[in-house]
Amino acid sequence: RALLAAIEESKGKITLANQNIARLEELKADKKEQIDKLFGDLKRTETKIGELTDDIRNLSIDRSNLNMEVASLTADLTNVKKTLDEKSSSVEGARDRVMELINALEEKNNVKSGILGEQSLLIDKSRLRTEEKDRLEAGIEKIDAEIEEKSGQILENRKLVESLNAEKSVLDGELSKTESKLFENKNALEKVLSEYKKLERELMNLEAQQRASGGPVGRGLEAILGMDGVYGTVRQLGKAPQEYAVALSTAAGGRMQNVVCESDQVAADGIRYLKDNSLGRATFLPLNKLRAPELPPLKNRDIIDYAVNLLDYDPLYDVVFRYIFGTTVVVKDLNTARKMIGQYRMVTLAGDIVEKAGAMTGGSQNRNLAMFGVSADNEVEKIRAGMARLAQEQSTLDNAISRYTVEGEEKRKRRTEITDTIYQSEFLINENTRRIDELNEEKVAISKRREEMAEEVKSGSKRLAEIEDELESINKEIAHVTSERDKLKRELEDTGIPELTQQYEDLKKQVDDAKNRLDKKDIAIQDSQREKKHYVNRLEELKEERAGVDAVIKSAGDEIVTLRGEISAAEDEVKRLQGEIDNSSEELKALQKKQSEARDNLYNEEKRVIEIDGESERLKLATTALSERKTALTGMIEELRGLAGDIETDMTLAEITAGIEKSEKELKKIGAVNMLAIEEYEKTSGRVAEKKEKKDVLSKERATIIERIEHYEKMKFDTFTEAFNAIDRNFRKIFARLTEGQGSLVLENPSDPFSGGMTFAVQPRDKKVHLLSALSGGEKSLTTLAFIFSIQQYIPAPFYALDEIDMMLDGSNAERVSTMIAELSANAQTICVSLRRPTIDRSDRMIGVTIRPDKSTYVTGVKSNG
């Protein structure tokens, strides 16, 4: 069974590991899908970066070509300007003005080029913002979809948690009621046991008092009181007033159990009866022989009265009570009695006795003190009846406790299942909530970026409108300068200067146009570089994200490897255990093989028998049908022969065939025999066999489960017994060392330790065996410490805190305890609060706390040299 249990445990580990592997494989699949998506994004980003790199390279080549073109045009412009300067020296003023206008026109065109460049840049930025806006909107849609999915999962889990919490709440209420009832019944049982023990002690005390007083107890007293001539005990024959009951009962003392009888002959018969039946001893007071002292008058006012005068009794027994009390007087208190020591035998109202010779007896009063007017036998019977009633209550409470314990365990098991499910659901809720928070943060960041883009679009649109106004203004200025320049050029046409000027302006325009194109190329290069930088950053983000996903996949893979290692180890363990089972059960295997072969043979034979029976039945049916057919045909032939006689038919073969076909049609109308009955019977038999097989499997599984339950119960009992015996052995050794006595652990129910408790049976040196409740404070401390040290030796803990455990111990016991603590501290750390020197001397470190006059505390630490 132990091997089977170990195999089941290993298989359970394998199942759990496989479940974790399946979960991790699913996680890896999700992450791989995410990796594939990231890979696509990476490829697209890298492609875009490559395209931008090619664009930048092409733009750079165009820029170089434009630079060369600008240089060439600038050289031509310089030559034309030089020629123009030489020819226009005669018309210096007009030429200068033309040049000023040309320069002014150049400046205006430069300004216009700058404005156009800025306009182009703003348009490119607007295009990039549009692309980024589309990307952000796609991201928001994706985030919204994921948020909706996670929210749906959260809602489902919350509904599940809500329903489970409702069930848990109901279960908690029921469990609370069950535990409350269990607690009430346990408390009631404790009270019943306590009351039972109390009554048991009272019974023992009463019987002990009766024995101590010299009177018989039990059957002996009953027998004596039933004899002729016996009136009863002194206690039964007198009745004390409430205020004097303690004083009179104390004064009478053990004589209250004396038996009052008619004569000395009755007393002799009673003594003989007790002796013959070994029923104890008794003191008899025969009325015919008893003599009592005379009582002189009392003169002291502090004396209440003679004790005998304060008791109510039948005058017949006057001599008895005068003998019992003698000259004892009753006084108020001990101080009053002290004044009259030597004059009387005195008893106080509190029960203190002062002898005439000076001896003084007093102290706490036994609450079970026998009083006058109360029958001891009646009290004993009353106590025994109460004990019987309590025993019945105990049985009822034990049954109720067992019932509520089972009910509570079932509810706690279900509650644990619900709690686990709630924990898993809440974990998923928290994970999804955390993911939704992350998505909302991303969404907020995207929304913020969209708002920033909206502001940029707004400012860009505003700037484009301003640029349009500036372009309109600069175009007007250029038109004005161009008009004035053209007028001057017409005036200078005869000088040839206009052609040169036109050539100069054309070259100038070409230079400006080339520079504008060069500026646009620079802007395009900057835009492409900026866009490339954006995609490079995006590429880095994707790589980091992929690295994170790769790390998750690697972690999952490592965990899967670890789990597979655990599975492999568990499978090896299963194989090893199975090997042990196989090695120890070769005979069982052989028998099982023979059983299997026999079962197969039996099955084959049964199948063959069934087939033969079926074939036989079919042949029988066919034979019967043919016989019946033969008989019918024979009859028909004979009948036809009788009818036909020697007459031959005139019917043709076709007519005969037609008649046969008609007859067959009539037969078909009658219907066919149910040939499916056999098939239906076989199907039904198969279902019956299948149900029987399932029933056998379930019966075997039930037997296996019961066997496992019994096995676990035995394991629990064996484990407890092993721990209990080990701790008991340690307790015996340690208790003997601490007290030089003997002690052991005692189970209330050794056969079923889980249905009872545990106590101690200890015998300190030179003392009787006691239970824990009957020990002194110091003995209780030593017993408890011995138990703690026993547990420590069996299952050591790393840390112990002990608070003034040696407070109730004398010097030698404190020395032993401190020595043992020092030995046990080799394997565990111990902090002990103590004021005893032996404990302090054996400590490794001492920490003292002192209260200062200002109510603050001063802490001092000292390390021991030893």
PAGUTI-526754 format. One record per residue (C-alpha): residue number from 1; residue in one letter; x, y, z. Coordinates in steps of 0.05 Angstrom, whole numbers. Each point is the difference from the previous one (the first is absolute). Layout:
<rs>
   pos   code        u        v        w
   NUM      A        X        Y        Z
...
</rs>
This chain:
<rs>
   pos   code        u        v        w
     1      R        0        0        0
     2      A       57       47       16
     3      L       30      -12      -70
     4      L      -68       12      -32
     5      A       -9       64       40
     6      A       69       24      -21
     7      I      -16      -16      -73
     8      E      -65       38        5
     9      E       36       59       31
    10      S       52        0      -56
    11      K      -55       -6      -53
    12      G      -34       59       33
    13      K       64       41       -6
    14      I        6      -21      -74
    15      T      -72       21      -13
    16      L       11       67       34
    17      A       65       11      -38
    18      N      -34      -18      -66
    19      Q      -55       50       14
    20      N       52       54       14
    21      I       37      -19      -64
    22      A      -65        6      -40
    23      R      -12       68       30
    24      L       71       22      -16
    25      E       -4      -29      -70
    26      E      -63       41      -11
    27      L       36       61       26
    28      K       58      -14      -47
    29      A      -48       -8      -58
    30      D      -32       68       16
    31      K       69       32        6
    32      K       24      -33      -65
    33      E      -61       29      -34
    34      Q       18       67       29
    35      I       72      -11      -24
    36      D      -25      -15      -70
    37      K      -39       64        1
    38      L       60       38       26
    39      F       43      -33      -53
    40      G      -47       26      -54
    41      D        2       70       31
    42      L       76       -4        3
    43      K        5      -21      -73
    44      R      -47       55      -22
    45      T       39       51       41
    46      E       67      -24      -27
    47      T      -29        3      -71
    48      K      -23       71       13
    49      I       68       19       29
    50      G       33      -30      -63
    51      E      -46       39      -45
    52      L       14       64       38
    53      T       75      -15       -3
    54      D       -5       -7      -75
    55      D      -40       64       -5
    56      I       52       37       42
    57      R       56      -27      -44
    58      N      -36       20      -64
    59      L      -16       69       29
    60      S       73        8       20
    61      I       21      -16      -72
    62      D      -51       50      -27
    63      R       26       51       50
    64      S       72      -10      -24
    65      N      -23        9      -73
    66      L      -38       63       19
    67      N       62       27       36
    68      M       41       -9      -63
    69      E      -56       32      -41
    70      V       -3       60       48
    71      A       76        7       -4
    72      S       -2        0      -77
    73      L      -58       50       -3
    74      T       34       44       51
    75      A       63        2      -44
    76      D      -41       19      -61
    77      L      -36       52       40
    78      T       66       30       22
    79      N       25        5      -72
    80      V      -64       33      -24
    81      K        2       49       58
    82      K       72       18      -17
    83      T      -19       14      -73
    84      L      -61       39       21
    85      D       43       42       47
    86      E       48       17      -57
    87      K      -55       22      -49
    88      S      -43       37       49
    89      S       52       48       26
    90      S      -31       54      -44
    91      V      -68      -10       28
    92      E       24       -9       71
    93      G      -62       28       34
    94      A      -50      -41      -39
    95      R       43      -61        5
    96      D        8        8       74
    97      R      -74        7        8
    98      V      -11      -62      -43
    99      M       50      -37       42
   100      E      -33       24       64
   101      L      -66      -24      -28
   102      I       31      -66      -20
   103      N       30       -8       69
   104      A      -66       20       32
   105      L      -35      -50      -44
   106      E       51      -52       20
   107      E      -13       15       74
   108      K      -75       -4      -11
   109      N        8      -66      -37
   110      N       45      -26       57
   111      V      -53       20       50
   112      K      -52      -34      -43
   113      S       43      -62       -5
   114      G        7       -2       75
   115      I      -75        7        8
   116      L      -12      -55      -52
   117      G       50      -45       35
   118      E      -35       11       67
   119      Q      -66      -14      -35
   120      S       27      -65      -29
   121      L       28      -20       68
   122      L      -68       13       33
   123      I      -35      -41      -54
   124      D       49      -58       11
   125      K      -10        3       74
   126      S      -75        0      -11
   127      R        8      -64      -41
   128      L       41      -33       54
   129      R      -50       21       53
   130      T      -56      -31      -42
   131      E       39      -66       -3
   132      E       14        3       75
   133      K      -73       16       13
   134      D      -22      -61      -39
   135      R       49      -43       39
   136      L      -24       28       67
   137      E      -73      -11      -18
   138      A       16      -72      -19
   139      G       35       -8       67
   140      I      -60       29       37
   141      E      -47      -48      -36
   142      K       45      -59       18
   143      I        3       24       73
   144      D      -76        9        3
   145      A      -10      -71      -27
   146      E       48      -29       51
   147      I      -32       41       56
   148      E      -69      -26      -21
   149      E       26      -71        1
   150      K       34        8       68
   151      S      -62       35       28
   152      G      -43      -58      -23
   153      Q       46      -49       35
   154      I        0       43       63
   155      L      -77        2       -1
   156      E       -4      -76       -7
   157      N       50      -11       56
   158      R      -35       50       44
   159      K      -66      -35      -10
   160      L       34      -65       17
   161      V       33       31       61
   162      E      -67       31       21
   163      S      -36      -66       -6
   164      L       56      -37       36
   165      N        2       54       54
   166      A      -75       -8        9
   167      E        9      -74        6
   168      K       59       10       46
   169      S      -40       49       42
   170      V      -56      -51        8
   171      L       52      -54       13
   172      D       35       45       51
   173      G      -66       11       35
   174      E      -14      -74        1
   175      L       72      -15       20
   176      S       -4       54       54
   177      K      -64      -32       26
   178      T       32      -69       -3
   179      E       63       24       35
   180      S      -42       39       50
   181      K      -39      -63       15
   182      L       64      -40        2
   183      F       31       52       46
   184      E      -62        1       44
   185      N       -1      -76        4
   186      K       75       -2       15
   187      N       -9       53       54
   188      A      -59      -38       26
   189      L       42      -63       -1
   190      E       57       34       36
   191      K      -49       25       52
   192      V      -31      -69        6
   193      L       70      -31        7
   194      S       21       53       49
   195      E      -64       -9       40
   196      Y        8      -75       -3
   197      K       71        4       26
   198      K      -23       49       53
   199      L      -54      -48       23
   200      E       51      -57       -3
   201      R       47       39       45
   202      E      -57       18       47
   203      L      -19      -74        4
   204      M       72      -19       14
   205      N        5       55       53
   206      L      -64      -23       33
   207      E       22      -71        2
   208      A       70       21       23
   209      Q      -31       42       56
   210      Q      -43      -58       21
   211      R       61      -46        2
   212      A       42       53       36
   213      S      -54       10       52
   214      G        1      -74       16
   215      G      -69      -12      -27
   216      P      -20      -52      -51
   217      V      -16       19      -70
   218      G      -43      -28      -55
   219      R      -29      -69       12
   220      G       28       -4       71
   221      L      -36       62       23
   222      E      -65      -22      -34
   223      A        4      -68       34
   224      I       13       30       69
   225      L      -55       52       -6
   226      G      -48      -56      -19
   227      M       13      -40       64
   228      D      -51       -1       56
   229      G       19       46       58
   230      V       40       49      -43
   231      Y      -28       71       -2
   232      G       49       32      -50
   233      T       64       41       -2
   234      V       12       60       45
   235      R       -2       43      -62
   236      Q      -69      -25      -19
   237      L      -31        8       69
   238      G       17       73       11
   239      K      -19       64      -36
   240      A       41       64        7
   241      P      -27       71      -12
   242      Q       31       32      -62
   243      E       43       50       39
   244      Y       30      -54       44
   245      A        5      -56      -50
   246      V       75        9      -15
   247      A       19        8       73
   248      L      -40      -61       24
   249      S       21      -45      -58
   250      T       73       19       12
   251      A       -5      -11       74
   252      A      -30      -70      -10
   253      G       52      -17      -52
   254      G        9      -74      -16
   255      R      -50      -20       54
   256      M      -56       20      -47
   257      Q        7      -68      -33
   258      N       -9      -37       67
   259      V      -59      -48       -1
   260      V      -52        9       55
   261      C      -31      -66       23
   262      E      -46      -25       54
   263      S       48      -43       41
   264      D       71      -27        4
   265      Q      -26      -67      -27
   266      V      -23       34      -64
   267      A       68       33       -4
   268      A       36      -66        8
   269      D      -43      -32      -54
   270      G       16       57      -47
   271      I       75       -5       12
   272      R       -3      -75      -12
   273      Y      -37       10      -65
   274      L       50       51      -26
   275      K       58      -45       19
   276      D      -30      -62      -32
   277      N      -15       35      -65
   278      S       62       44       -2
   279      L      -42       63       -7
   280      G       44       47       40
   281      R       -4       26       71
   282      A      -52       41       38
   283      T       -9       33       68
   284      F      -65      -18       35
   285      L      -33       42       55
   286      P      -46      -46       42
   287      L      -52       41       37
   288      N       -2      -48       60
   289      K       74        8       15
   290      L       17       70      -22
   291      R       18       52       53
   292      A        5       76      -11
   293      P       34       54       42
   294      E      -38       53       39
   295      L       -1       71      -28
   296      P       13       56       52
   297      P      -34       67      -10
   298      L       34       50      -47
   299      K       19       67       29
   300      N       40       32      -57
   301      R      -44       43      -45
   302      D       47      -10      -60
   303      I      -22      -73       -3
   304      I      -61      -12      -44
   305      D      -18      -67       34
   306      Y       20      -72        8
   307      A        3      -33      -68
   308      V      -49      -54       21
   309      N      -52       52       19
   310      L        2       31      -71
   311      L      -18      -66      -35
   312      D      -71      -25      -12
   313      Y      -11      -75       14
   314      D      -48      -50       31
   315      P        7        0       77
   316      L       11      -76       -6
   317      Y       69       15      -27
   318      D       19       53       52
   319      V       55      -44       30
   320      V       28      -13      -69
   321      F       10       74      -18
   322      R       25       17       70
   323      Y       52      -54      -10
   324      I       17       26      -70
   325      F        9       73       18
   326      G       19       -6       74
   327      T       14       69       29
   328      T       15       33      -67
   329      V      -27       71       -4
   330      V      -14       43      -62
   331      V       31       71       -5
   332      K       -5       53      -53
   333      D       72        2      -27
   334      L       72      -19       13
   335      N       17       65       36
   336      T      -55      -14       51
   337      A       25      -71        9
   338      R       72       22       12
   339      K      -23       39       62
   340      M      -26      -64       32
   341      I       54      -51      -19
   342      G        7      -51       56
   343      Q      -71        8       26
   344      Y      -41      -37      -52
   345      R        3      -41      -64
   346      M      -25       52      -50
   347      V      -24        1      -73
   348      T      -12       64      -39
   349      L      -57       14      -49
   350      A       52       -6      -56
   351      G       20      -70       22
   352      D       66       15       36
   353      I       12      -44       62
   354      V       39       20       63
   355      E       14      -56       48
   356      K        0       10       75
   357      A       74      -20        0
   358      G       15       57      -48
   359      A        3      -35      -67
   360      M      -31       40      -57
   361      T      -28      -30      -64
   362      G      -26       41      -59
   363      G        9       24      -71
   364      S      -40       -8      -64
   365      Q      -63      -42        7
   366      N      -13      -60      -44
   367      R      -62       17      -40
   368      N      -19      -74        1
   369      L       -2        0       76
   370      A      -55      -46       24
   371      M      -55       38       36
   372      F      -52      -20       51
   373      G      -67      -19      -29
   374      V       26      -25      -68
   375      S        2      -73      -14
   376      A       67      -21      -29
   377      D      -32      -60      -34
   378      N      -52       44      -32
   379      E       55       47      -23
   380      V       39      -58      -30
   381      E      -62      -27      -36
   382      K      -15       70      -25
   383      I       71        7      -27
   384      R       -3      -69      -34
   385      A      -67       17      -32
   386      G       30       65      -25
   387      M       60      -38      -29
   388      A      -45      -49      -36
   389      R      -40       58      -29
   390      L       64       34      -22
   391      A       25      -64      -32
   392      Q      -63       -4      -42
   393      E        8       73      -20
   394      Q       73      -14      -19
   395      S      -21      -56      -46
   396      T      -52       45      -34
   397      L       50       57       -7
   398      D       53      -47      -28
   399      N      -48      -22      -55
   400      A      -19       72      -15
   401      I       73       21       -3
   402      S       17      -57      -48
   403      R      -59       19      -45
   404      Y       16       74       -1
   405      T       75      -15      -10
   406      V      -15      -40      -63
   407      E      -49       53      -25
   408      G       51       55       14
   409      E       55      -37      -38
   410      E      -44       -8      -61
   411      K      -19       73        1
   412      R       73       21       10
   413      K       21      -43      -59
   414      R      -52       32      -45
   415      R       19       69       27
   416      T       73      -14      -17
   417      E      -20      -19      -72
   418      I      -41       64       -6
   419      T       56       42       29
   420      D       50      -29      -50
   421      T      -47       14      -58
   422      I      -13       71       26
   423      Y       75       11        7
   424      Q       12      -22      -72
   425      S      -57       43      -25
   426      E       23       61       40
   427      F       71      -11      -26
   428      L      -27        2      -71
   429      I      -42       61       17
   430      N       62       35       28
   431      E       42      -19      -60
   432      N      -53       23      -49
   433      T      -11       64       41
   434      R       74       13        0
   435      R        3      -11      -75
   436      I      -60       46      -10
   437      D       35       54       41
   438      E       61       -8      -44
   439      L      -42        4      -62
   440      N      -36       61       27
   441      E       67       32       14
   442      E       21      -15      -71
   443      K      -66       27      -25
   444      V        9       64       42
   445      A       70        9      -28
   446      I      -26      -10      -71
   447      S      -58       47       13
   448      K       49       51       27
   449      R       43       -8      -61
   450      R      -62        9      -44
   451      E      -17       64       38
   452      E       71       24      -11
   453      M       -6      -17      -73
   454      A      -66       37       -4
   455      E       35       62       30
   456      E       57      -10      -50
   457      V      -51       -6      -57
   458      K      -35       62       24
   459      S       64       40        6
   460      G       24      -28      -67
   461      S      -64       20      -35
   462      K        4       69       31
   463      R       72        6      -24
   464      L      -18      -24      -70
   465      A      -54       54       -4
   466      E       52       52       23
   467      I       48      -27      -53
   468      E      -54        9      -54
   469      D       -8       72       21
   470      E       76       10        1
   471      L        5      -31      -70
   472      E      -54       45      -26
   473      S       35       61       29
   474      I       69      -21      -26
   475      N      -28      -15      -69
   476      K      -28       71       -3
   477      E       67       29       20
   478      I       35      -44      -52
   479      A      -49       23      -54
   480      H       13       73       18
   481      V       76       -8       -2
   482      T       -5      -39      -65
   483      S      -43       55      -32
   484      E       51       54       18
   485      R       57      -43      -24
   486      D      -34      -14      -67
   487      K      -11       76      -10
   488      L       74       15       11
   489      K       20      -58      -44
   490      R      -40       29      -58
   491      E       37       66        9
   492      L       66      -37       -4
   493      E      -17      -44      -60
   494      D       42       42      -50
   495      T       62       -9       42
   496      G       -3      -77       -2
   497      I       -4        1       74
   498      P      -71      -28        0
   499      E       22      -64      -34
   500      L       55       -8       50
   501      T      -46       19       56
   502      Q      -52      -50      -25
   503      Q       55      -52       -5
   504      Y       23       19       70
   505      E      -71       -6       26
   506      D      -11      -66      -34
   507      L       63      -27       29
   508      K      -19       30       66
   509      K      -67      -33       -4
   510      Q       32      -66      -18
   511      V       47        7       59
   512      D      -58       16       46
   513      D      -40      -57      -28
   514      A       58      -47       10
   515      K       10       25       71
   516      N      -74       -9       14
   517      R        3      -70      -26
   518      L       63      -10       42
   519      D      -37       26       62
   520      K      -58      -46      -15
   521      K       48      -58       -6
   522      D       30       19       67
   523      I      -70        3       30
   524      A      -18      -67      -31
   525      I       64      -30       26
   526      Q      -15       27       70
   527      D      -72      -26       -3
   528      S       24      -68      -23
   529      Q       53       -2       54
   530      R      -52       21       52
   531      E      -48      -54      -25
   532      K       57      -50       -2
   533      K       17       18       72
   534      H      -73      -11       20
   535      Y        0      -69      -32
   536      V       68      -16       30
   537      N      -28       17       69
   538      R      -61      -42      -15
   539      L       46      -56      -22
   540      E       36        4       67
   541      E      -66       -1       37
   542      L      -22      -61      -39
   543      K       67      -34       15
   544      E       -7       15       74
   545      E      -72      -26       -1
   546      R       23      -62      -37
   547      A       57       -9       51
   548      G      -51        3       56
   549      V      -44      -51      -34
   550      D       61      -44      -14
   551      A       17        5       74
   552      V      -70      -23       19
   553      I        5      -57      -50
   554      K       69      -19       26
   555      S      -25        2       72
   556      A      -60      -43      -19
   557      G       47      -47      -38
   558      D       47       -5       60
   559      E      -59      -14       45
   560      I      -26      -52      -49
   561      V       69      -32        1
   562      T        0        0       76
   563      L      -70      -29        2
   564      R       19      -53      -51
   565      G       59      -16       43
   566      E      -47       -7       59
   567      I      -46      -43      -43
   568      S       60      -42      -21
   569      A       21       -8       73
   570      A      -71      -17       20
   571      E       -6      -50      -58
   572      D       66      -30       21
   573      E      -27       -5       71
   574      V      -64      -32      -27
   575      K       42      -49      -41
   576      R       43      -15       61
   577      L      -60      -12       44
   578      Q      -34      -39      -55
   579      G       63      -41       -6
   580      E       -2      -14       74
   581      I      -73      -21       -8
   582      D       18      -42      -61
   583      N       59      -32       36
   584      S      -42      -15       61
   585      S      -60      -26      -39
   586      E       25      -49      -53
   587      E      -46      -53       26
   588      L      -58       49       -2
   589      K       18       17      -72
   590      A        1      -74      -18
   591      L      -67      -10       33
   592      Q      -27       62      -34
   593      K       26      -26      -67
   594      K      -32      -67       12
   595      Q      -63       34       21
   596      S        2       44      -62
   597      E       12      -61      -45
   598      A      -56      -38       35
   599      R      -46       60       -7
   600      D       18        5      -75
   601      N      -10      -74      -10
   602      L      -66        3       38
   603      Y      -22       59      -42
   604      N       19      -35      -65
   605      E      -35      -64       21
   606      E      -62       38       22
   607      K        1       37      -66
   608      R        8      -65      -37
   609      V      -57      -32       39
   610      I      -44       59      -15
   611      E       17       -4      -74
   612      I      -13      -75       -1
   613      D      -65        9       38
   614      G      -21       54      -50
   615      E       18      -43      -59
   616      S      -35      -60       31
   617      E      -62       41       14
   618      R        1       26      -71
   619      L        7      -70      -29
   620      K      -56      -24       45
   621      L      -45       56      -24
   622      A       18      -15      -72
   623      T      -11      -75        9
   624      T      -66       13       34
   625      A      -22       47      -55
   626      L       21      -49      -54
   627      S      -36      -57       35
   628      E      -62       41        7
   629      R        6       21      -73
   630      K       10      -73      -21
   631      T      -61      -22       40
   632      A      -42       56      -29
   633      L       23      -15      -71
   634      T      -11      -74       10
   635      G      -70       13       24
   636      M      -14       47      -57
   637      I       27      -51      -50
   638      E      -44      -55       29
   639      E      -59       47        1
   640      L       12       20      -71
   641      R        8      -72      -21
   642      G      -65      -17       33
   643      L      -35       57      -33
   644      A       32      -10      -68
   645      G       -4      -74       -3
   646      D       16      -20      -71
   647      I      -18       69      -27
   648      E       57       37      -33
   649      T        1       76        0
   650      D      -12       41      -62
   651      M       39       60       29
   652      T       61       23      -37
   653      L       66       12       34
   654      A      -10       75       -4
   655      E      -66       -5       36
   656      I       30      -43       54
   657      T       58       51        8
   658      A      -50       57        4
   659      G      -39      -37       53
   660      I       64      -11       40
   661      E       19       74       -4
   662      K      -69       19       23
   663      S        6      -47       60
   664      E       69       30       17
   665      K      -29       70       -1
   666      E      -54      -22       48
   667      L       55      -29       45
   668      K       38       66       -1
   669      K      -62       37       23
   670      I        0      -43       62
   671      G       70       27       19
   672      A       68      -28       19
   673      V       24      -33       64
   674      N       37       48       49
   675      M       72      -21      -15
   676      L       28       59       40
   677      A      -21      -31       66
   678      I       66      -38        6
   679      E       41       62      -15
   680      E      -40       41       51
   681      Y       12      -55       51
   682      E       75        2      -13
   683      K        2       76        8
   684      T      -38       -3       65
   685      S       45      -55       26
   686      G       60       43      -18
   687      R      -27       60       37
   688      V      -14      -43       62
   689      A       71      -27       -3
   690      E       28       70       -7
   691      K      -40       26       60
   692      K       23      -60       41
   693      E       73       13      -19
   694      K       -7       74       20
   695      K      -32      -21       66
   696      D       59      -47       13
   697      V       50       56      -16
   698      L      -36       48       47
   699      S       -2      -53       55
   700      K       75      -10       -8
   701      E       12       75        2
   702      R      -44        7       62
   703      A       40      -56       34
   704      T       65       35      -20
   705      I      -24       67       27
   706      I      -22      -33       66
   707      E       68      -35        3
   708      R       36       67      -10
   709      I      -42       34       53
   710      E       17      -56       49
   711      H       72        5      -21
   712      Y        2       76       13
   713      E      -34      -10       67
   714      K       52      -52       18
   715      M       56       47      -24
   716      K      -29       56       43
   717      F       -5      -47       60
   718      D       71      -28      -12
   719      T       29       70       -8
   720      F      -34       25       63
   721      T       22      -62       38
   722      E       71        7      -24
   723      A        3       73       21
   724      F      -36      -13       66
   725      N       47      -58       19
   726      A       62       40      -19
   727      I      -23       61       41
   728      D      -21      -46       57
   729      R       70      -31        2
   730      N       32       69       -1
   731      F      -48       22       55
   732      R       17      -59       45
   733      K       75       15       -6
   734      I       -5       75        8
   735      F      -50       -3       58
   736      A       44      -50       36
   737      R       59       47      -10
   738      L      -37       62       23
   739      T      -36      -30       61
   740      E       35      -66       15
   741      G      -69      -30       -5
   742      Q      -42      -36      -51
   743      G      -50       26      -50
   744      S      -35      -19      -65
   745      L      -51       25      -49
   746      V      -69      -31        6
   747      L      -54       -3      -54
   748      E      -72        3       23
   749      N      -19      -50      -55
   750      P       61      -40      -23
   751      S      -40      -41      -50
   752      D      -27       63      -34
   753      P       46       57       20
   754      F      -35       50      -46
   755      S      -66       -5       39
   756      G       33       18       67
   757      G       53       44       30
   758      M       67       -9       34
   759      T       26       13       70
   760      F       60      -15       43
   761      A       10      -54       53
   762      V       60       23       41
   763      Q       31      -22       65
   764      P       51       50       27
   765      R       52      -28       46
   766      D      -27      -27       67
   767      K      -72       15      -21
   768      K      -61      -37      -27
   769      V      -21       -3      -72
   770      H      -42       61      -18
   771      L      -33       30      -61
   772      L       19       70      -22
   773      S      -59       33       36
   774      A       22      -27       68
   775      L       72       26       -4
   776      S       30       62       33
   777      G       21       61      -40
   778      G       73      -20       -4
   779      E      -17      -72      -19
   780      K      -48       25      -54
   781      S       56       44      -27
   782      L       50      -58       -2
   783      T      -51      -46      -32
   784      T      -18       51      -53
   785      L       73       16      -15
   786      A       16      -74       -6
   787      F      -56       -6      -51
   788      I       25       61      -39
   789      F       71      -26        0
   790      S      -25      -69      -22
   791      I      -35       30      -61
   792      Q       62       42      -14
   793      Q       43      -63       -3
   794      Y      -49      -34      -46
   795      I      -15       58      -47
   796      P       51       56       13
   797      A      -21       71      -14
   798      P       51       55      -17
   799      F      -25       49       53
   800      Y      -30       -3       70
   801      A      -25       56       45
   802      L       -8      -18       74
   803      D      -31       49       49
   804      E       19      -10       74
   805      I       -5      -75       -3
   806      D       43       -7       63
   807      M      -42       48       42
   808      M      -34      -57       39
   809      L       63      -43        7
   810      D       48       -6       58
   811      G       75        9       -8
   812      S       18      -72      -18
   813      N      -57       -8      -50
   814      A       16       68      -32
   815      E       73      -25       -6
   816      R      -23      -63      -36
   817      V      -46       37      -47
   818      S       52       52      -18
   819      T       51      -55      -14
   820      M      -48      -35      -47
   821      I      -18       65      -36
   822      A       74       13      -11
   823      E        9      -70      -29
   824      L      -61        6      -45
   825      S       22       69      -25
   826      A       55      -34      -39
   827      N      -51      -16      -54
   828      A      -49       58       10
   829      Q       -1       73       20
   830      T      -33       14       67
   831      I      -22       65       31
   832      C      -17       -8       74
   833      V      -29       53       45
   834      S       25      -16       70
   835      L       18       30       67
   836      R       35      -63       26
   837      R       76       -1        6
   838      P       12      -71      -28
   839      T      -35       17      -65
   840      I       36       67       -5
   841      D       68      -32       14
   842      R       -9      -51      -57
   843      S      -23       51      -52
   844      D       43       20      -59
   845      R      -24       72        1
   846      M      -39       39       51
   847      I      -45       60      -13
   848      G      -24       41       59
   849      V      -56       51       -1
   850      T       -3       54       55
   851      I      -54       53       10
   852      R       30       69       13
   853      P      -30       53       46
   854      D      -27       37      -61
   855      K      -39      -64      -19
   856      S       46      -14      -60
   857      T       34      -68       -7
   858      Y       74      -15       -2
   859      V       22      -63      -37
   860      T       67      -31       14
   861      G       31      -60      -36
   862      V       55      -44       28
   863      K       35      -58      -36
   864      S       19      -58       45
   865      N       74      -18        4
   866      G      -18      -73        8
</rs>
